[in-house]
Every structure is written in C-alpha cells, then in structure tokens.
Amino acid sequence: MDGFKKVVFGGLVMGSLLVVGGQAQAAWRDIHQDRRDLHRDFRDIRSDRRDIRADRRDLHHDFKDLGGDRRELRRDYRDVRNDYRDIRHDRRDLRADLRD
C-alpha cells in the first residue's frame, strides 16, 4: 500500500508541474509576441517619419518652384497629411501595446 501512495503522489506532483510548465510557456510566448509588436510599431513610426520628411521636401520644393502644378501641390500636401495620420495611428497602436 505504501508503494501505491508513492505512485499516486508522484503522479499528482508531475501533473501539477506539467500544468504550471504549460502556463509558463504560454506566458513566455506572449511576452515574445508583445516584444515583436512593439518593435514593429517603432519601425512603423520611423518609416512614417521618413515619409513625412520626404513629403515635406517635395512640398517645399514645389512651393519654392512655384512653377509647379496646383494639383501637384495639393497631392504633396495630402501626402504629408496622410503621413501624419499614419503616425497618429501607429502611436495609438504603440500605446495600446505598451498597456498590454
């Protein structure tokens, strides 16, 4: 009977260790996924800032040139505005990821 108790107790201990190990592995996987999301959000923001700088240069060049077409000026201005909108969205996503 003593051997039976040892087997049952050992089985319970192993079962609980497996459950805890599975939960820890899932938590670790979530942490890595969150880090990837944060890195992706930072890359998106850097990319959007590069786009804004390029669009500003284009807009400045077109205003300076003044020989530029009005449609071209409006398109460049719209591009800058859209890039700012993208940055706002990326920042919102980053804040949401940082809260999680």
N, C-alpha and C positions, 0 to 999 in steps of 0.2 A: 504494500500500500504506500510505503514511503517513496518508492520509485515512481509510482503513478502521480503523486503530488508534485514531484520534481518536474516531471514531463509537462503536466498541466501548467504549473507556474512558469516554466521556461517558455512554453507556447504563448502564454499571456504577455510575458515580457517582450518576446520577439515581435508579437503582433503590435504592441504599443509602439515599439521602436520603428517598425515599418510605417505606421501611420504618421508618426512625428517626422520621420525622414522624408516621406512623400510631401508633407506640408511644407517643410523647409525647402525642398527642391522647387516646389511651385513658387514660393516666395522669392527665391533666388532668381528664377526665370522672369518673374515680374519686375524685379529690380533691373535686370539687364535690358528688358524691353523698355522700361522708363528711361534709362540712360540713352538708348538708341533714339527714342522720341525726342529727348532734349537736344541731342547732337543734331538731329535732322532739323529741328526748329531753329537752332542757332545758324545752321548752314543756310536755311531759307532766308533768314533775316539778312545775313551777309550778302547773299545773292541779290535780294531786293534792294539793298543799299547800293550795290554796284550798278544795278539797273537805273536807280534814281540818278546817280552821278552821270551816267552816260546820257540819260534823257535830258538832264539839266544842261549838259554840254551842247547837245543838239539844239535845245530850245534857245540857249544863249547865242549859239552860232546863227540860228535863223533870225533872231531879233536883231543881232548885230548886222547881219547881211541885209536885212530889210528888203532885199530883192526876192526874198522867199515868198512862196505862195501862202495865202491865208489858210488854206486847207492844211498845208504842211505845219504851220504854226499851231493850229488847233489840234492836230494829231499829236504833235510833240507834247503840248500841254496836257492832253488827255492821257498820254503815256505816263507822264510824271504823276498825275493824279491817281492813275490806276496802280502805280508802284507804291505810292503812299498807302493806298487801300490794302494792298497785299501785305505791307509791313504791319499795319494795324491788325490784320487777321493773324499773321504769324506771331505777333506779340501776344494776342489773346490766346492762341494755342499754347504758347510757351508758358504763360501764366497758369493755364489750366493744367499743363503737365507738371509744373512745379508744385501746384497744390496737391496733385495726386501722389 
